[in-house]
Amino acid sequence: LEPVPERGTDRETVRRYAAGEADYAQALPALGRAAWNRLAGAAPLEATERALLVAKLVQQRPWADVARACGFTGRPAAEAALRRLAGRLCDALPPAE
């Protein structure tokens, strides 16, 4: 996988999502780029984190499917895990072009 360039507001959008200030739909494009870059990088991810990024942000599966596949009790737990992970995804974004 090759990293994709960050758009000018991606870091702020991902940070806002992680803080609960933006909803998933608003943050999806920036989250998708950040997830792709994290998956393309060498930094290790836990199996559940990798499954969460792939299922929700790469495959864009419904929350119920993501929760079931990743062992969460439902959407609230899956989205809470994604918000926590989003806080670390900012570090995976390469500089904006």
N, C-alpha and C positions, 0 to 999 in steps of 0.2 A: 504494500500500500504506500502511496505517495501522499505526503501531507498536502492539504489544500490551504490557500491563503485565507487569512482572517479578513473579514469585512470590518470597516472602521468602527462599528458599534458592537461587534460580537462580544468582546470581553465584558462590557457593561451589561449587555442583554443577559449573558449567562450568569453574571454576578447577581443581577436583579431576580432572575429565576431562582437561583440558589437561596436568596434571601426571602423568597415568597412575595416579591414585589411585581412579578410578571407571571402570567399563566403559561401553560405549556404551549398553546397555539402561538402566542406572541414570540416565544423563545425558540420554537422548533428549528428555524433555519440556522440560527447561531449554535444551538445545541448540537445539531447534526454535524456541522463543521468541526466543532470541538470534539465530539465523540469520534469522528473519523480520524482526526489527528492523534487522539489518544490511542486509538486502536493501531494506528500506523507507527506509533513511537515504540521505543524500547522499554518504557516504564511499565513495570508489571501491574496487572490488575488481578484482583481476586476473581474467582470463577463466576460468582454471582454478579459482580460489577460488569464483567465482560458480557455475560448473558443479558443483563439489563440494557447495556448500550446497544448491543446487536439487535435484540428483539424490539426495543422501542424506537431507537433513533435511526438504525440502519434499515431494518425490515418494516418499521412503522406498524407493528402489530397492535391490536386493541389492548387497552390496559388490562382487561380481564385475562387475556391470554398471557400477557407479560407477567402478571402477578402469579398466575398458576405455574408458568415455566420457571420462574425464578424463586418460587417457594414463599411468596408474600401472601398475606391474608386477604388482600384485595388492592384496589386502586390506591387508596390513601397510603398504604404501607409502601407500595411500589413507587409512587410519586415522591414520597418522603425520601426514599433511598436515592432516587434520581436527583432530587434537589441537593442532597448531601454530596453526591458524586459531582454534580455540576460545579460546586464550589472548588473542586480540584481540577476541573476540566479547563478552566481559564489558563492554567499553566501549560496546557497542551497546544494552545493556539499559537501558530507562528506569527511573526510580525505582519501587520496589515500591509497590503500593497498599495 
